[in-house]
Amino acid sequence: MQIILTVFPRESKHRMAATSLLLAQFMAVDSISYYFVSQNFVLNIGLLSKSYNIVVKYKNELNYRK
């Protein structure tokens, strides 16, 4: 009985490329987001604070229901 499944050697190159591509996409989105937020910092910090407060309030309501 085989418990641990391993990746076939031919397939591992494709998986590594897919992982690298995903990391590159995350880095690109992060850079674009940083640029946008830094260009409109005063406006965005207010909006981010408002969103944060909404999430905190929602989490507190969920804890209250338990």
PyRosetta script that sets phi, psi and omega in degrees:
from pyrosetta import init, pose_from_sequence

init()
pose = pose_from_sequence("MQIILTVFPRESKHRMAATSLLLAQFMAVDSISYYFVSQNFVLNIGLLSKSYNIVVKYKNELNYRK")
pose.set_psi(1, 125.7)
pose.set_omega(1, -179.3)
pose.set_phi(2, -96.7)
pose.set_psi(2, 122.9)
pose.set_omega(2, -177.6)
pose.set_phi(3, -97.9)
pose.set_psi(3, -42.3)
pose.set_omega(3, -177.1)
pose.set_phi(4, -95.1)
pose.set_psi(4, 126.1)
pose.set_omega(4, 177.5)
pose.set_phi(5, -97.6)
pose.set_psi(5, 133.9)
pose.set_omega(5, 179.0)
pose.set_phi(6, -116.5)
pose.set_psi(6, 159.4)
pose.set_omega(6, 179.1)
pose.set_phi(7, -83.6)
pose.set_psi(7, 139.6)
pose.set_omega(7, 176.5)
pose.set_phi(8, -68.5)
pose.set_psi(8, 143.2)
pose.set_omega(8, -177.1)
pose.set_phi(9, -55.5)
pose.set_psi(9, -38.5)
pose.set_omega(9, -179.8)
pose.set_phi(10, -65.3)
pose.set_psi(10, -30.6)
pose.set_omega(10, -176.0)
pose.set_phi(11, -82.3)
pose.set_psi(11, -23.7)
pose.set_omega(11, -173.7)
pose.set_phi(12, -63.4)
pose.set_psi(12, -33.7)
pose.set_omega(12, 178.0)
pose.set_phi(13, -63.0)
pose.set_psi(13, -39.7)
pose.set_omega(13, 179.9)
pose.set_phi(14, -69.1)
pose.set_psi(14, -38.5)
pose.set_omega(14, 179.0)
pose.set_phi(15, -66.0)
pose.set_psi(15, -39.8)
pose.set_omega(15, 179.4)
pose.set_phi(16, -64.3)
pose.set_psi(16, -40.7)
pose.set_omega(16, 178.4)
pose.set_phi(17, -65.3)
pose.set_psi(17, -40.1)
pose.set_omega(17, 179.3)
pose.set_phi(18, -65.3)
pose.set_psi(18, -40.5)
pose.set_omega(18, 178.0)
pose.set_phi(19, -64.2)
pose.set_psi(19, -43.8)
pose.set_omega(19, 178.9)
pose.set_phi(20, -62.7)
pose.set_psi(20, -39.3)
pose.set_omega(20, 178.8)
pose.set_phi(21, -63.9)
pose.set_psi(21, -43.9)
pose.set_omega(21, 178.4)
pose.set_phi(22, -62.3)
pose.set_psi(22, -42.4)
pose.set_omega(22, 178.1)
pose.set_phi(23, -63.1)
pose.set_psi(23, -40.1)
pose.set_omega(23, 178.0)
pose.set_phi(24, -63.7)
pose.set_psi(24, -39.4)
pose.set_omega(24, 178.5)
pose.set_phi(25, -65.5)
pose.set_psi(25, -43.2)
pose.set_omega(25, 178.4)
pose.set_phi(26, -61.8)
pose.set_psi(26, -40.7)
pose.set_omega(26, 179.6)
pose.set_phi(27, -66.6)
pose.set_psi(27, -38.5)
pose.set_omega(27, 178.5)
pose.set_phi(28, -65.3)
pose.set_psi(28, -45.3)
pose.set_omega(28, 179.1)
pose.set_phi(29, -63.9)
pose.set_psi(29, -40.3)
pose.set_omega(29, 178.4)
pose.set_phi(30, -61.9)
pose.set_psi(30, -43.9)
pose.set_omega(30, -179.9)
pose.set_phi(31, -64.8)
pose.set_psi(31, -42.6)
pose.set_omega(31, 179.1)
pose.set_phi(32, -65.1)
pose.set_psi(32, -42.8)
pose.set_omega(32, 179.0)
pose.set_phi(33, -63.0)
pose.set_psi(33, -43.9)
pose.set_omega(33, 179.1)
pose.set_phi(34, -61.0)
pose.set_psi(34, -44.3)
pose.set_omega(34, 179.2)
pose.set_phi(35, -59.8)
pose.set_psi(35, -47.0)
pose.set_omega(35, -178.3)
pose.set_phi(36, -62.8)
pose.set_psi(36, -47.2)
pose.set_omega(36, -178.6)
pose.set_phi(37, -64.4)
pose.set_psi(37, -40.1)
pose.set_omega(37, -178.5)
pose.set_phi(38, -69.6)
pose.set_psi(38, -28.7)
pose.set_omega(38, 179.0)
pose.set_phi(39, -72.9)
pose.set_psi(39, -29.7)
pose.set_omega(39, -177.9)
pose.set_phi(40, -125.0)
pose.set_psi(40, 48.8)
pose.set_omega(40, -168.8)
pose.set_phi(41, -58.9)
pose.set_psi(41, -49.3)
pose.set_omega(41, -174.6)
pose.set_phi(42, -61.7)
pose.set_psi(42, -45.6)
pose.set_omega(42, 178.6)
pose.set_phi(43, -65.1)
pose.set_psi(43, -46.4)
pose.set_omega(43, -175.2)
pose.set_phi(44, -69.8)
pose.set_psi(44, -33.5)
pose.set_omega(44, 179.4)
pose.set_phi(45, -65.6)
pose.set_psi(45, -34.9)
pose.set_omega(45, 175.8)
pose.set_phi(46, -66.5)
pose.set_psi(46, -44.2)
pose.set_omega(46, 179.5)
pose.set_phi(47, -66.7)
pose.set_psi(47, -39.5)
pose.set_omega(47, 178.2)
pose.set_phi(48, -66.0)
pose.set_psi(48, -39.0)
pose.set_omega(48, 177.8)
pose.set_phi(49, -64.6)
pose.set_psi(49, -41.1)
pose.set_omega(49, 178.8)
pose.set_phi(50, -63.7)
pose.set_psi(50, -44.4)
pose.set_omega(50, 178.0)
pose.set_phi(51, -62.8)
pose.set_psi(51, -41.9)
pose.set_omega(51, 179.0)
pose.set_phi(52, -60.5)
pose.set_psi(52, -45.2)
pose.set_omega(52, -179.7)
pose.set_phi(53, -63.3)
pose.set_psi(53, -37.7)
pose.set_omega(53, 177.9)
pose.set_phi(54, -64.2)
pose.set_psi(54, -43.3)
pose.set_omega(54, 179.9)
pose.set_phi(55, -65.8)
pose.set_psi(55, -42.1)
pose.set_omega(55, 178.4)
pose.set_phi(56, -61.7)
pose.set_psi(56, -44.2)
pose.set_omega(56, 178.9)
pose.set_phi(57, -61.9)
pose.set_psi(57, -42.6)
pose.set_omega(57, 179.8)
pose.set_phi(58, -63.8)
pose.set_psi(58, -43.5)
pose.set_omega(58, 178.9)
pose.set_phi(59, -63.6)
pose.set_psi(59, -39.0)
pose.set_omega(59, 177.8)
pose.set_phi(60, -64.2)
pose.set_psi(60, -38.6)
pose.set_omega(60, 177.2)
pose.set_phi(61, -65.8)
pose.set_psi(61, -36.9)
pose.set_omega(61, 177.9)
pose.set_phi(62, -66.3)
pose.set_psi(62, -40.9)
pose.set_omega(62, 178.5)
pose.set_phi(63, -66.8)
pose.set_psi(63, -33.1)
pose.set_omega(63, 179.6)
pose.set_phi(64, -66.4)
pose.set_psi(64, -34.1)
pose.set_omega(64, -177.6)
pose.set_phi(65, -72.9)
pose.set_psi(65, -18.7)
pose.set_omega(65, -176.2)
pose.set_phi(66, -73.2)
pose.dump_pdb("model.pdb")
